[in-house]
C-alpha cells in the first residue's frame, strides 16, 4: 500500500445553477418516471448516465421539433427565444432550469441589441450558453474564443463587450485592454459568474498544498478545461480524469499527499469515487 494522504476540495463540485437543474429533473423523474431534457443536463458524462438510468431522455433541437405534448427541461445553460416559440407551437411544457446568472446576461444582451449596439461575445463557438446568448441578437453578435480571431484594424471603433459566464476573468480583462489599446471604445460588461471565477483563486491555493492533484471533469466542460489549467499552472503534477477507472497508480509515490478537485459540472459523488480508488493503491 502507498499510504496516500487524500483530500477532496470542498469548494469543488456543482455550482448552484447545476444543482438547481438537477434537483428539478430528479423531482419530476420521481413523479412521472421520465423527463425529456434538451441537451446534456450537465457537461459530465458520468452524471448524465446516472440520470439517464433514472429516466432522463436527452434530446437535441431536431428531435424537439417533432416532440409534442410533453414536459422538457431547459438546462442551466439557457436557450434562445426560438426554443420558447417552438414550445408554444408544439404544446410543450418547459421546465426552465436556466441559471439565473445566464438569464440576467441574456436580458442584458437583448437590451443592448434593442439599442442597436455592436455586440461582441467572448465565448466558445457552439457552446449551449453562447447559442442562447446569440439568439438574443438574432444571431448578429460576433462570438470569438480568442483575441487572435479578430482582425483588430477592421473592428468598429465602438463596441459592446460581453462574456460567456464561465470564462476566465483575467483573460476577459486582458482582451478588454487589448481592444482599448487599439483605439476601440469598449462598453465593457463583466458578466462572468463569480462562483465560477472565484474558484480560480481557491484552486490555486488548493493545488499548491499537495504533492499531486487529480482533477475530475467531463471532457465537454469548458469550465473544466479552464480550471484544470489553473491547477496545472500551480502544480505541474496535476492529472485530468473523467472517472475513477482513469486514475493511474504509476502517477503516485508512497506517502504522497493528493488533492482531488473538479469543475462546476463535476458531482461530489464522482470525486468521492476517485478518493476510494486512491485508497486501494
N, C-alpha and C positions, 0 to 999 in steps of 0.2 A: 504493500500500500504506500502511496506517495504522501499521505497525510497532508493533503492540500487544505489551506485555510480559505474558505469560500464565503463571500458576502454578496448579497443582491442589493443593488442600488434602489432604495425605497422611493426615489424621485422618478424612477423609470416606470414604464407601463403606460396604459391608455391615458390620453388626455380626456378632459371632461366631455368633449364633443363625441368622441368614440364611445365612451361609457354610456352616454345618453342614447345613442343609436342602438347599441347592443341591448340595453335594458328594454327599449321599446320593442325590439324584434323578439326578444325572449318572452315578453309578456303576451304578445299575440300568438307566438308559437305554442305557448302553454294553453292558450284559449282554443285555438282552431287547428293546431297540428301542422299548419304550413303557412308560409308567407312568401310572396314574391319580393325580391329586392333588386333594384335597378343598379347593376354593377356590384362588384365585391363590396361588402359592407365595411370592410377594413382591408388595408393592403398587407394582409398577413394570411398566407395560405392555411396555416395550422388552425387559426381561429375560424376562418371561413369553413373549413372542413368540419369543425366541431358543430357549427351552427347548421350546416347542410344536413348533418345526421339528425338534427332536431326537426328538420322540415323546411329550412330556408331554401328557396329556389332562386338562384341568381339568374337574372335575365339581362339581355342587352337592349339597346334602343330599338333595334329591328324587331325584336320579339315583343317589345312594349307596344309597337304599332298595331299588332293584331290581338292584344290582350284586352278583354272586356269584362266588366262587372266583377272586378277583383280588387283586393287591397294590395297596394305596392308601397314598399318602404323606400323613401328617399334618404340616402345615407348622408353622413356628416359633410361630405364634400359639396353638397348643394347641386342644383340643376338649373339649366337655362329656362326662360319663360316658355319655350316651346313644349317642354315636358308637361307643364301645368295646363297648357292649352289642350294638349292631346288627352290628358286625363278627363277633362270635361267631355270631350267628344266621345271617348270610349267608356264613359261611366265608371271610371276607376276612382277608388278611394285612396288618396295619397296619405300615407303615414309619414309626415315630414319630420325627419330627424336631422335636417340641415343644422350644422353647427351655428350657434348664434353669432360667432365671430365672422363666419363666412357670409351669413345673411346680411350683417351690417356692411360688410365690404361690397356685396352685390348692390345694395341700396346706394352706397356712395358712388360706385361706378356708374350706376344708372343716372344719378343726379348730374354727374359730370357730363355724361353723354347727352342728356337733355339740354345741357348748356352749350352744346357743340364744342366741347373741349377736345383737343387731340390727345388721345389716351394711349399710354404705353404701359404694359403689364410685365413685370419681371416674374417669370414663372416657367414651368416646364410645359413644353409643347404637348398637347393632347391629354394633359392631366385632367382628371374629372373636375376638380375645383376650377381650373382655368377655363374649361369648356363652359361651365356655368357663368363665370365672370364675363367671358366673351359674349355670351348670349345676351347680357345686359346692354351690349353695344351693337346689336345686330351683326356681330362678328366683324366689326370695323376697327376695333382696337388692335394695336400691334403687340404681339407677345414675343418676348425674347428670353432665352435661357442664360445668355452671356452677353456682355457688352460688345464682344468681338463680332456678334451677329449684326450689329448696327453700323451703318455707314455714317459716321458722325458728321462729316461735312454736308451731307444731304438731308439731315434731320431738320424738322421745323424749328424755328428759333424760340418757340414756346410750346411746352407740352406738359401734360399732367401725368405724373408717375405713380403707379400703384404696384403692389407686390402680392403674389400668392401668399397665403397666411403662414406657410411652413418654411419659407425661405430664410436664409441666413441674414440676420440684421446687419452684420459687418459688411457683407457683400452688397446689400441694398444701398447702404450709405456710401460705399466705395463707388458704385455705379452713379449715384446721385452727384457725387463730387466730380467725376469724370465728365458728366454731361455739362455741369456748370462751368468747368474749366474750358470747355469747348464753345463757350459763349451762348449756351442754351438757357433760357429762363425756365426753371423747373418748379412746377406746383407739386411739391413732394407730399405724398400721403403714406405714412408709415403704417401699413395695415398688417404687419406681421404679428401673429399670436404670441403674446408674452409667455404663456405657459409653455410654448414650444421654444421660443428664443432663449428664455432663461435657463433652459436645460444645457445650453452651450457651456455656460459658466459652471453649472453644477457638475456636468460631466468632466470638464477639465480638472476640477478639484478631485473628483472621484477617481479618475484614471491614473492620477499621479500616486495614489496611495497603495497601489498593488504591483506585484511583480508581473502579473499577466491580467489581461482583460478579455472577457468573452462578450462580444456584442451580439445580441439576439434580435433579428429583424427579418421581415419578409423582403424578398429581393425587389418587389414592386414599390416599396416605400421610399418616396423622395426624402422624407424626413430621416428615415433610417440611414440613407447614404450620407446625408449631411452630418448626422451625429456620430456615425462610425468614424468618419474622417476627423472629427473633433477629438475623439478618443485616440485614434491612431497618431495624431499630431503630438499629443501629450505623452502617449505611451506606445512606442513602436511595437511592443509585444501585445498588440490587440488583434483579436481574431473574430471574423464575421461568421455567424452560423444562423441558420433558419430553424433548426430543431436540434434536439439533444443528440441525434444519431451523427450529426456532422462534427461533434466535438472530438478532437483527435488527442489521445493521451500523449503523443510524442511532443506536443506543444509545451508540456509541463515538466518541471523538475521537482524532486522530493521537497516537501515543506514550503512550496510556493504559496504566496498569498494571491488569491484570484478574485477579481471583481466581476460580477455579472451585471450588465445593464442593457438597455434596449431603447427602441423608438417609441414614439407616441402611439404607434399602432401595434406594439408588442404586448400581448397579455401577460400578466404576472404569473399565471399558471405555467406558461411556457418557460419562463426564466427559472421557476421552481424545478421543472423537469431537468433543465440543464444542470442545476445545482445537484440534483440527485445523481445524475450521471457522473459528475465530477467526484462525487463521494465514493464511486465504485473503483476509482483508479488507485 
